[in-house]
Amino acid sequence: MRLIFMGTPDFSVPVLDALVDAGHEIAAVYCQPPRPAGRGKKDRPTPVHARAEALGLSVRHPVSLKSAEEQAAFAALDADVAVVVAYGLILPQPVLDAPTHGCLNIHASQLPRWRGAAPIHRAIMSGDAETGICIMQMEAGLDTGPVLLRKATDIGAEETTAQLHDRLSAMGAGLIVAALADLADLKPDPQPEDGVTYASKIDKSEARVDWNRPAMEIDRQIRGLSPFPGAWTELDGARIKLLASRLTEGQGAPGEVLAGGLRVACGQGAVELLRLQRPGKAAQDSETFLRGWPVPTGTRLS
């Protein structure tokens, strides 16, 4: 098929590769514009932009798709389908209508649960047992369109957003290839009105750990916010990022470090910290961290 691909971050790259490997013609790749990054604040192309150029594909990165000129340029590509995955711009109706079979979105949740910007984070932070991928026919509403194909997967007890992100990206790549192969036979399944939840964008204010909360909630917070923005606590006045954890046994005052590794008492129960990051340092497993920064039993994290 003749496709337009629309995506921006790392999550989208395996999907683009899968479409190329499946033999589809990529008429153009749309992504967010390069933005200042790094110490020099030089414009850096997005992961999709860089990958598309490496594949020799035509790249477009308009700031908006609202102008008649941009919409005409999009329609002139004469695509069978537009495949959209974490693109980052609202698609106006003329864009949604331009391809012969419309625009298909790859969404990382079991719709209608977790519509919106951060479905992977929210699924972990809410303690969902499973999540998945939906191939959705896009319409004007926020992730409201009918689902053409879906696949579920369990969320691991110690899985972080980073790990689940990579698994779902690979799942999405396989599922969109399957959907395009059987597109004529797929029947759109309207989303039910019951069970709708919204995955609001992650705010940095959610990242500080309150050790008075139950261990189960803190564990989900740590795993759900890893690697970005990273849940954090204070140790000896320094902000320490907490990037992996698991539930463990133990009792003590909230924030108290218990005997045996980096086990920390919570309002109810305890968590074991498995991966941490000191200011200005790379992330480390707990054993390596403790060799460089011993944390005596009884220390209080704040």
C-alpha positions, -999 to +999 in steps of 0.1 A: +000+000+000+010+036-004+013+050+031+019+083+049+037+077+082+031+101+111+052+097+143+078+114+164+095+096+194+114+064+199+081+045+203+073+051+167+106+040+151+100+002+152+066+008+135+082+027+106+108-001+102+081-028+102+061-010+075+092-006+053+102-043+059+066-054+049+071-038+015+048-008+018+056+024-001+061+053+023+051+084+004+062+107+032+071+107+068+056+134+091+071+142+125+076+170+149+102+197+139+137+195+152+141+212+186+170+225+207+185+198+228+217+190+247+242+213+263+247+233+231+209+237+226+213+229+189+183+217+169+181+180+171+159+159+148+134+136+164+140+098+165+116+093+136+131+121+116+166+106+120+154+071+111+134+082+081+164+100+067+186+070+072+160+050+052+161+076+024+125+086+030+110+121+024+105+139+058+081+167+065+078+185+099+052+212+097+044+231+129+007+228+122-016+210+098-044+236+100-035+256+069-052+249+036-017+248+020-005+220+044-037+201+040-035+203+002+001+190+003-010+161+025-039+152+001-016+155-029+004+125-016-026+103-027-021+078+000-041+046+007-037+050+045-019+072+070-004+053+099-002+075+130+017+066+162+026+092+188+028+120+163+020+149+186-003+171+165-041+172+162-052+160+128-079+183+112-108+166+095-095+173+060-063+154+069-083+125+085-104+123+053-075+126+027-062+090+025-085+065+007-089+044+039-084+073+063-059+074+092-051+045+115-037+052+150-016+028+170-026+034+207-008+018+236-038+008+258-069-013+258-094+014+246-115+030+259-093+027+290-065+053+290-073+075+261-048+104+258-012+113+262+004+089+288-014+055+286+017+034+295+026+054+326-010+056+338-016+018+334+014+010+357+007+038+382-029+026+385-020-010+391-036-024+359-030-061+355-029-058+317-027-033+289-022-037+251-023-022+217-053-010+197-054-002+160-080+025+158-097+043+129-091+079+137-119+105+140-121+140+154-124+131+191-094+122+214-089+085+208-126+079+203-126+061+170-137+025+164-111-003+170-101-025+140-077-048+159-065-052+194-041-073+214-036-075+252-006-082+273+000-087+310+020-060+329+049-076+349+050-071+387+083-053+384+079-038+349+088-002+344+073+022+319+106+020+299+103-018+296+066-019+289+071+010+263+096-012+243+073-043+244+042-023+233+062-006+205+072-040+191+036-052+195+022-022+177+046-027+148+034-063+143-002-055+148-003-026+122+013-048+096-013-075+103-041-049+101-030-035+068-027-070+054-064-078+063-078-042+061-106-051+037-119-078+061-116-059+094-148-046+110-147-014+130-157-020+166-171+011+182-157+018+217-182+013+245-192+043+266-185+025+298-149+022+311-136+054+295-105+068+314-081+095+303-043+093+306-034+128+313+002+140+306+027+133+333+035+163+354+068+166+373+049+175+404+038+138+406+074+126+409+082+133+446+077+102+468+056+105+499+067+077+521+035+079+542+016+063+513+012+025+511+041+006+496+019-007+467+012+029+455+049+040+459+061+009+440+037+018+411+048+054+412+085+045+409+080+020+381+054+041+363+076+072+362+108+054+351+128+066+333+111+100+329+106+122+349+118+097+375+103+094+410+126+110+436+134+113+472+159+132+493+189+115+509+213+137+530+199+167+512+205+153+477+177+145+452+179+108+443+160+094+414+143+060+420+141+040+387+131+005+397+116-012+428+096-041+441+074-048+470+091-064+500+084-072+537+093-050+566+080-024+590+093+009+603+087+046+603+077+060+568+110+066+548+132+045+572+158+024+556+155-012+569+182-038+573+192-058+542+199-038+510+178-008+502+145-017+518+124+013+528+094+014+551+062+030+538+030+041+554+019+004+549+045-022+540+079-016+524+096-014+490+130-025+479+148+001+457+165-017+428+179+011+407+188+046+416+205+077+402+226+102+421+228+138+408+252+141+379+258+103+378+245+074+356+218+051+369+231+023+391+218-009+406+213-008+444+245-028+452+267-004+431+249+026+446+256+014+482+293+008+475+296+045+465+271+059+490+266+037+521+231+042+536+231+029+572+200+011+586+177+036+602+185+064+577+153+084+569+145+093+533+125+125+531 
